[in-house]
Amino acid sequence: MHNNKLITILKYFNKSDFNHFQKYITSPYFNKSQQLIHFFQIIEKGIKSPKETALEKERVWKKLFPDQKYNDVRFRKLSSDFLKLVEGFLSQQIYDNDNLQKAANLIESVGTRGIEKMYPSVIRIANNHSEKYPYEDADYYLKQYQIQKNYYELIQHEFKHSVRHNLEEIDRNLDNFYFTEKLRYYCAMYSQKQRGSHQYKLSFEDNIISLIKKKEENLTPAEAIYYQIYLTYIEEDNIEHYYKLKRLLLNHGLKFQSIEAKTLYDSAINYCIKKINQSHSNFLKESFEVYKDYLAKELIYVNGELDPFHFKNIITASLRFGKYKWTEDFIKKHKDKLPISSRENAYTFNLARLYYYKKEYNQVKSLLQFVEYEDIVYSLGSKSLLLATYYETDEIEPLYSLTESFRAYIIRRKDIPETWKKPYLNLIKFTKKLVRIIPKDTTSLNKLKNEIENSGGTSNVIWLKEKIAELEK
């Protein structure tokens, strides 16, 4: 049973989930079968048992029906019924935590039954939950639309024709939900297009954008943020769109649930990275400022963990500004927030980068020995950092040796994406050329600069340009 759907789901349960499911399955409203309760108790023990055989079908059956021969058809039916209970529990967990949806459903239920004495109280409950809801995302406007719609259905027959109905509230919340979601998926579409993975054509794009422009001064925070992200895709060279997005995130970032907020901040950061890769070095500062806001609001963490990608980017930006003490504190403070699978590599590699900026090159070489080279991300990064270290320490022979082994490694490894190979091969090629150029050789330096600009992408391009600038002095 280890690999079937039921066990796979239950292995994601924590102690609290098991406790809540125990209450769920023993409630007669959800389950009247004592066999399924007993089945759950056996499965729970089996999941927690170190014995591989604990969840074998025949073994589970024997505990459930000690005096009966194993019957595969009955066992499959029992497993299927239990799986339905588990799926029902997962849905119920979402519903139990959604007070706005419950308020909307309560209004509908009271209205359907015509319980007029409850009309004022259910409206009051809905208003209270709406006021306490901490976000202003699309889901909020969807629930407000449902509440207002159900309220309209509840009282439309009670009002006299002279009384004003809540039609505008229904219309406004429906529009806010619809426009936010359309903008959100337009942004997702352009993000996919940029990656070159898939092409999409979503409906009514021109119409929706035209309507958004008309109400631009009255956009909700969600609409305004998604609209600015949209503009960074279709008018990439107009950096004012980015600055507006940055201000909106600063003011409204906490009005979104963590998963959605992460998407919004990542959009701003990805724009900065794109600009940095296009040699707009001022966007290093921009990325650092966005990251500081991201960290301060604690939206950057997913289930309490920090993505190593963000960990590295934050350190890159802070080192570029010479914030060595801040960087050192950040590395030590956030080490334990990194995923266990990549923690030591991310910590060691980025600590080596800190020492590189502090010009403590022996420490760099010492630390890079402990980076696990099976991970291609850290392997490529470590080799690039070691290349720069040899250049700084004027160790020409080790540098040339590394360029050859580095080049062979890139060509040999089939798991390195083709889109990565060329930038790293360019780095190797241009570093070798850089070493051969004597200071103030304007012709050679200009030629190298032009080659880099027309290379179609080079890793560590900012470092290369800094070294060229030093030789120009």
C-alpha positions in Angstrom: 0.0 0.0 0.0 3.0 2.3 0.4 2.7 3.9 -3.1 -1.1 4.1 -3.5 -3.0 7.4 -3.5 -4.5 7.0 0.0 -1.1 6.4 1.8 0.5 9.2 -0.3 -2.0 11.7 1.0 -1.8 10.6 4.6 2.0 10.8 4.6 1.5 14.6 4.2 -0.5 14.7 7.4 1.1 16.2 10.5 0.1 15.4 14.1 -2.5 18.1 14.1 -4.0 16.8 10.8 -4.3 13.3 12.3 -6.0 14.6 15.4 -8.5 16.6 13.4 -9.2 13.7 11.1 -9.8 11.5 14.1 -12.6 13.8 15.2 -13.9 14.1 11.6 -14.1 10.3 11.0 -15.7 9.6 14.4 -18.4 12.2 13.8 -21.7 10.3 12.8 -22.5 13.3 10.5 -19.5 12.4 8.2 -19.1 8.7 8.9 -21.3 5.9 10.3 -18.9 3.0 9.6 -17.0 1.6 12.6 -15.0 -0.5 10.1 -13.6 2.7 8.6 -12.6 4.1 12.0 -10.8 0.9 12.8 -9.2 0.9 9.3 -7.9 4.5 10.0 -6.4 3.4 13.3 -4.5 0.6 11.6 -3.3 2.8 8.7 -2.2 5.6 11.1 -0.1 3.1 13.1 1.3 1.6 9.9 2.4 5.0 8.6 4.2 5.8 11.9 5.8 2.3 12.0 9.4 1.8 10.9 8.5 -1.6 9.5 8.1 -1.7 5.7 5.5 -4.6 6.0 3.2 -2.6 8.3 1.1 -1.4 5.4 0.9 -4.5 3.4 -2.7 -5.2 2.3 -2.9 -8.7 3.7 -1.4 -7.5 7.0 -3.9 -4.6 7.3 -6.7 -7.0 6.5 -5.6 -9.5 9.1 -5.8 -6.8 11.8 -9.2 -5.7 10.5 -10.7 -9.1 10.0 -8.6 -11.6 11.9 -10.9 -14.6 11.2 -11.5 -13.9 7.5 -9.6 -14.8 4.4 -8.2 -11.8 2.5 -10.6 -10.5 -0.1 -9.1 -8.1 -2.5 -12.4 -6.8 -3.9 -13.7 -5.9 -0.3 -10.3 -4.4 0.6 -10.4 -2.2 -2.5 -13.9 -1.1 -1.7 -12.9 -0.3 1.9 -9.9 1.7 0.7 -12.1 3.6 -1.8 -14.6 4.5 0.9 -11.9 5.6 3.2 -10.2 7.7 0.5 -13.5 9.6 0.0 -13.6 10.4 3.7 -10.0 11.7 3.5 -10.8 13.8 0.4 -14.0 15.1 2.2 -11.9 16.0 5.2 -9.4 18.0 3.1 -12.2 20.0 1.6 -13.8 20.5 5.0 -10.6 21.9 6.3 -10.6 24.6 3.7 -14.2 25.4 4.3 -13.8 25.6 8.1 -11.1 28.3 7.7 -13.1 30.3 5.2 -15.4 32.6 7.3 -16.5 34.7 4.3 -17.6 31.7 2.3 -19.5 30.4 5.3 -21.2 33.8 5.8 -22.2 33.9 2.1 -23.6 30.3 2.4 -25.4 31.1 5.6 -27.3 34.0 4.0 -28.2 31.7 1.1 -29.4 29.0 3.4 -31.5 31.3 5.6 -33.0 32.8 2.5 -33.9 29.5 0.9 -35.7 28.5 4.1 -37.4 31.8 4.5 -36.2 32.3 8.2 -37.0 36.0 8.3 -36.1 36.4 12.0 -32.5 35.5 11.1 -32.1 38.0 8.3 -30.6 40.8 10.4 -28.2 38.5 12.3 -26.8 36.8 9.2 -26.2 40.1 7.5 -24.4 41.3 10.7 -22.3 38.2 10.7 -21.3 38.7 7.1 -20.4 42.4 7.8 -18.3 41.4 10.8 -16.3 38.8 8.9 -15.8 41.2 6.0 -14.4 43.9 8.3 -12.0 41.4 9.9 -10.8 39.8 6.7 -7.1 41.0 6.4 -6.7 40.9 2.6 -7.9 42.7 -0.4 -7.2 40.0 -3.0 -9.5 38.7 -5.8 -10.9 36.1 -3.4 -12.1 38.8 -1.1 -14.0 40.5 -3.9 -15.5 37.2 -5.0 -16.8 36.5 -1.5 -18.1 40.0 -1.3 -19.9 39.5 -4.6 -21.5 36.3 -3.2 -22.5 37.9 0.0 -24.1 40.9 -1.8 -25.8 38.7 -4.3 -27.2 36.4 -1.6 -28.3 39.5 0.4 -30.1 40.8 -2.7 -31.9 37.5 -3.2 -32.7 37.5 0.5 -34.4 40.9 0.7 -35.6 41.8 -2.8 -39.1 40.7 -2.2 -39.2 42.5 1.2 -38.3 45.9 -0.1 -40.8 48.3 -1.5 -40.0 49.7 -5.0 -39.0 53.0 -3.6 -36.2 51.4 -1.6 -32.7 51.4 -3.2 -31.2 47.9 -3.7 -27.6 46.8 -3.5 -27.1 46.4 -7.2 -24.1 48.7 -7.4 -22.3 46.8 -4.6 -22.9 43.5 -6.5 -21.7 45.0 -9.7 -18.6 46.6 -8.2 -17.4 43.5 -6.4 -18.0 41.3 -9.4 -16.0 43.8 -11.6 -13.2 43.9 -9.0 -12.9 40.2 -8.9 -13.1 39.7 -12.7 -10.7 42.4 -13.6 -8.1 41.3 -11.0 -8.3 37.7 -12.2 -8.1 38.6 -15.8 -5.0 40.8 -15.2 -3.5 38.1 -13.1 -3.7 35.5 -15.9 -2.5 38.0 -18.5 0.6 38.4 -16.4 1.0 34.6 -16.1 0.6 34.4 -19.9 3.4 36.9 -20.6 5.6 35.3 -17.9 5.3 32.0 -19.7 6.0 33.6 -23.1 9.1 35.2 -21.8 10.4 31.9 -20.7 9.7 30.5 -24.1 8.0 27.5 -22.6 4.5 27.9 -24.0 2.4 30.3 -26.0 -1.1 31.3 -25.1 -3.9 33.6 -26.3 -6.3 34.7 -23.6 -9.7 36.3 -24.4 -10.6 40.0 -24.3 -7.1 41.3 -23.5 -7.5 44.5 -25.5 -11.0 45.1 -24.2 -10.0 44.5 -20.5 -6.9 46.7 -20.7 -9.0 49.5 -22.3 -11.4 49.3 -19.4 -8.6 49.2 -16.9 -7.2 52.4 -18.4 -10.5 54.1 -18.0 -10.8 53.3 -14.3 -7.0 53.7 -13.6 -7.5 56.3 -10.9 -10.0 54.0 -9.1 -8.2 50.7 -9.3 -8.1 48.4 -6.2 -4.6 47.6 -4.9 -4.9 44.2 -6.5 -5.9 45.6 -9.9 -3.2 48.3 -9.7 -0.4 45.9 -8.9 -1.3 43.3 -11.5 -1.7 46.1 -14.1 1.8 47.4 -13.3 3.2 43.9 -13.6 1.4 43.6 -16.9 2.9 46.8 -18.2 6.5 45.7 -17.2 6.0 42.8 -19.6 4.5 44.7 -22.6 6.4 48.0 -22.1 9.6 46.6 -20.6 11.8 49.6 -21.4 9.6 52.0 -19.5 11.1 51.6 -16.1 8.4 53.9 -14.5 6.1 50.9 -14.5 8.6 49.1 -12.3 8.8 52.1 -9.9 5.0 52.3 -9.6 4.9 48.6 -8.9 7.6 48.9 -6.2 5.6 51.7 -4.5 2.4 49.7 -4.6 4.1 46.6 -3.1 5.6 48.8 -0.4 2.1 50.2 0.5 -0.1 47.1 -0.1 2.1 44.0 0.0 0.5 42.8 3.2 -3.0 42.9 1.6 -2.3 39.5 -0.1 -2.0 36.0 1.2 1.5 34.8 1.3 1.5 32.6 -1.8 0.1 35.3 -4.0 2.3 38.0 -2.4 5.3 35.9 -3.2 4.3 35.9 -6.9 3.9 39.7 -6.9 7.3 40.3 -5.2 9.0 37.8 -7.5 7.6 39.7 -10.5 9.3 42.9 -9.3 12.6 41.0 -8.5 12.6 39.2 -11.9 12.3 42.6 -13.6 15.3 43.8 -11.7 17.3 40.7 -12.6 16.4 41.1 -16.2 17.7 44.7 -16.1 20.8 43.7 -14.3 21.5 41.1 -17.0 21.1 43.9 -19.5 23.9 45.8 -17.7 21.7 48.2 -15.8 23.7 48.1 -12.7 21.5 50.5 -10.8 18.9 47.7 -10.6 21.2 45.9 -8.1 20.1 48.6 -5.6 16.5 48.2 -6.7 16.5 44.5 -6.2 18.1 44.9 -2.7 15.4 47.4 -1.7 12.6 45.1 -2.9 14.2 42.2 -1.1 14.5 44.2 2.1 10.7 45.0 2.0 10.0 41.4 1.1 12.0 40.2 4.2 10.6 42.9 6.5 7.0 41.8 5.7 8.1 38.1 6.1 6.4 37.3 2.8 9.5 35.7 1.3 9.3 32.5 3.4 7.3 29.5 2.2 6.4 27.2 5.1 9.1 28.9 7.1 11.8 28.3 4.5 13.8 30.7 2.4 14.4 29.7 -1.3 18.2 29.4 -1.9 17.6 31.4 -5.1 16.5 34.4 -3.1 19.1 33.8 -0.5 21.8 34.1 -3.2 20.3 37.1 -4.9 19.9 39.0 -1.6 23.6 38.4 -0.8 24.7 39.4 -4.3 22.9 42.7 -4.0 24.2 43.5 -0.5 27.8 42.6 -1.4 27.7 44.9 -4.4 27.0 47.8 -2.0 29.8 46.8 0.4 27.4 45.8 3.2 29.6 43.1 4.5 28.5 43.2 8.1 24.9 43.1 7.1 25.6 40.2 4.7 27.4 38.2 7.3 24.6 38.7 9.8 22.0 37.8 7.1 23.9 34.6 6.2 24.1 33.4 9.8 20.6 34.4 10.7 19.0 32.7 7.7 21.1 29.5 7.4 18.6 27.5 9.3 15.7 28.8 7.2 17.2 27.2 4.1 15.9 23.8 2.9 17.8 21.0 4.5 18.6 19.4 1.1 20.6 22.5 0.0 21.4 24.2 3.3 25.1 23.4 3.6 25.9 24.1 -0.1 24.0 27.4 0.0 25.6 28.5 3.3 29.2 27.5 2.3 29.1 28.9 -1.2 27.6 32.3 -0.2 30.0 32.6 2.8 32.8 32.1 0.3 31.3 34.9 -1.8 31.4 37.2 1.2 35.1 36.4 1.8 35.8 37.0 -1.9 34.4 40.6 -1.6 36.4 41.1 1.6 39.5 40.0 -0.4 40.1 37.1 2.0 41.0 34.8 -0.9 42.5 32.0 1.1 39.2 31.6 3.0 37.4 31.5 -0.4 39.6 28.6 -1.6 39.3 26.8 1.7 35.5 27.0 1.8 34.9 26.0 -1.9 36.5 22.7 -1.1 33.4 21.8 0.9 30.8 22.6 -1.7 29.0 19.5 -3.0 29.8 19.4 -6.7 27.0 17.0 -7.6 24.7 20.0 -7.5 25.2 21.7 -10.8 24.0 25.1 -9.6 26.6 25.3 -6.9 29.2 23.5 -9.0 29.0 26.1 -11.7 28.9 29.0 -9.2 31.9 27.6 -7.3 34.0 27.2 -10.4 33.1 30.7 -11.5 34.0 32.1 -8.1 37.3 30.2 -8.0 38.1 31.5 -11.5 37.6 35.1 -10.2 39.7 34.3 -7.1 42.7 33.0 -9.2 42.4 36.2 -11.3 42.5 38.4 -8.2 45.5 36.6 -6.7 47.3 36.5 -10.0 47.6 32.7 -10.0 47.8 32.4 -13.8 48.8 28.7 -14.0 45.9 27.5 -11.8 43.5 29.8 -13.6 44.4 28.4 -17.1 44.1 24.9 -15.6 40.7 25.7 -14.2 39.5 27.2 -17.5 40.3 23.9 -19.3 38.7 21.6 -16.7 35.7 24.0 -16.3 35.1 24.0 -20.1 35.3 20.2 -20.2 32.9 19.9 -17.3 30.3 22.1 -19.0 30.5 20.2 -22.3 30.5 16.8 -20.6 27.6 17.3 -18.2 24.3 16.4 -20.0 22.2 17.7 -17.1 23.3 21.3 -17.7 20.7 23.1 -19.7 21.8 24.4 -23.1 20.7 27.9 -22.2 23.2 27.8 -19.3 26.2 26.4 -21.2 26.9 29.3 -23.6 27.0 32.0 -20.9 29.5 30.0 -18.8 31.6 29.1 -21.8 31.6 32.8 -22.7 32.8 33.6 -19.2 35.7 31.2 -19.6 36.6 32.5 -23.0 36.5 36.2 -22.0 38.4 35.6 -18.7 41.3 34.0 -20.7 41.3 37.0 -23.0 41.2 39.4 -20.1 44.3 37.8 -18.5 46.3 38.4 -21.7 45.5 42.2 -22.0 47.9 44.6 -20.5 46.7 47.7 -18.6 45.6 50.7 -20.7 45.6 48.7 -23.9 42.5 50.6 -25.2 42.2 48.8 -28.5 42.2 45.3 -26.9 39.9 46.4 -24.1 37.4 48.0 -26.4 37.4 44.9 -28.6 36.7 42.7 -25.5 33.9 45.0 -24.4 32.3 44.8 -27.8 32.6 41.0 -27.8 30.9 40.8 -24.4 28.1 43.1 -25.5 27.4 41.0 -28.6 27.9 37.6 -26.9 24.2 36.9 -26.4 24.8 36.5 -22.7 27.7 36.0 -20.4 27.8 34.7 -16.8 29.4 37.1 -14.2 29.2 39.9 -16.8 29.3 42.6 -14.2 32.6 41.2 -12.7 34.1 41.1 -16.2 33.1 44.7 -16.9 34.6 45.8 -13.5 37.9 44.1 -14.3 38.0 45.8 -17.8 37.3 49.1 -16.1 40.3 48.5 -13.7 42.6 47.9 -16.7 41.4 51.1 -18.4 42.6 53.3 -15.5 
